């Protein structure tokens, strides 16, 4: 699945379903995004961007989604593709 590519949304769904704390799931998501093991589309390296965590309920510590904010667009996790580098 990772070699063919998957959305960030699918990764988030898989990690929050694991028998881990939400905190550990989020750490794994961030580690995956920062690892350099994935080609990410669209490419956020060329322009300023920021990860924003979506919590459920608001002000809780339970992350349920991640969006990427850039100067011109907000990308939902369903719009961000990850493909494992060969």
C-alpha positions in Angstrom: 0.0 0.0 0.0 2.8 2.4 0.9 4.7 1.7 -2.4 1.6 2.4 -4.5 0.8 5.5 -2.5 -1.8 6.5 0.0 -3.3 9.6 1.4 -2.4 11.1 4.7 -6.0 10.6 5.6 -5.6 6.8 5.2 -2.4 6.9 7.3 -4.2 8.8 10.1 -7.1 6.4 10.0 -4.7 3.4 10.3 -2.7 4.9 13.1 -5.6 6.0 15.3 -7.1 2.5 15.1 -4.0 0.9 16.5 -4.1 0.0 20.2 -1.9 3.0 21.0 -2.5 6.2 22.8 -3.6 9.1 20.6 -0.3 10.8 21.7 1.8 7.9 20.4 -0.2 7.7 17.1 0.4 11.4 16.5 4.1 11.0 17.2 4.2 8.2 14.6 2.4 10.4 12.1 4.9 13.2 12.6 7.8 10.8 12.4 6.5 9.4 9.1 6.1 12.9 7.6 9.6 14.1 8.8 11.4 10.8 8.0 12.3 11.5 4.4 11.1 8.0 3.5 8.1 9.3 1.6 7.6 11.4 -1.5 4.8 13.9 -0.6 2.5 15.4 -3.1 1.9 18.3 -3.3 5.5 19.2 -2.5 5.5 21.5 0.5 9.3 21.9 0.7 9.5 24.7 -1.9 7.1 27.0 0.0 6.3 27.9 3.6 3.9 25.5 5.1 2.5 24.6 8.5 0.8 21.5 9.9 -2.4 22.1 11.8 -3.9 19.4 14.0 -7.6 19.0 14.2 -8.9 17.9 17.6 -12.1 16.1 18.7 -13.6 17.7 20.6 -11.9 21.1 20.2 -9.5 21.9 23.0 -9.0 18.2 23.8 -5.8 16.4 23.3 -7.4 13.8 20.9 -6.1 14.5 17.3 -8.4 13.2 14.6 -7.0 14.9 11.5 -4.1 17.0 10.1 -4.2 19.7 7.5 -1.4 21.5 5.7 -1.6 25.3 5.6 0.3 27.3 2.9 0.1 30.9 1.9 -2.4 30.2 -0.8 -4.2 27.0 0.0 -5.2 24.7 2.9 -4.8 21.0 2.0 -6.9 18.4 3.8 -5.3 15.1 4.6 -7.4 13.6 1.8 -5.5 15.8 -0.7 -2.0 14.9 0.5 -0.4 11.8 -1.0 2.5 9.8 0.5 4.5 7.3 -1.6 7.3 5.2 -0.1 10.6 6.0 -1.8 12.3 3.1 -3.5 
